[in-house]
Amino acid sequence: MYNSQNGSYCQNCGNITLAHDGVVAKKKSGLAFVVFGWLFLAISLIFMPILFGVAALAMGFMIYHERSELQGIVLMVLAAASTVIGTLFSFIVSGTMFI
């Protein structure tokens, strides 16, 4: 069955735009999650890796559910890796895990 899609009309011919009930466009929201996720990932390699690494992991989880599954998975894997690498780097450089 076809339904009118928000009463939209074709700009060329003036016919009503129809969408099939089974076709649902995936919402591409959550751009802030992407920006903050990659920012937190970069910061976690340099400063407070546990805090910013977990924040990047959370942003990856939100991206996975709100925007793109592939990008969310990639960000979560890299966030986990950067948390470990940043913690090791911090421990080697300063002798503590908190800087």
Sequence and secondary structure as in RCSB ss.txt:
>XXXX:A:sequence
MYNSQNGSYCQNCGNITLAHDGVVAKKKSGLAFVVFGWLFLAISLIFMPILFGVAALAMGFMIYHERSELQGIVL
MVLAAASTVIGTLFSFIVSGTMFI
>XXXX:A:secstr
 EEEEEEEE TTT  EEEEETT        HHHHHHHHHHHHHHTTS HHHHHHHHHHHHHHHHHHT HHHHHHH
HHHHHHHHHHHHHHHHHHHSSS  
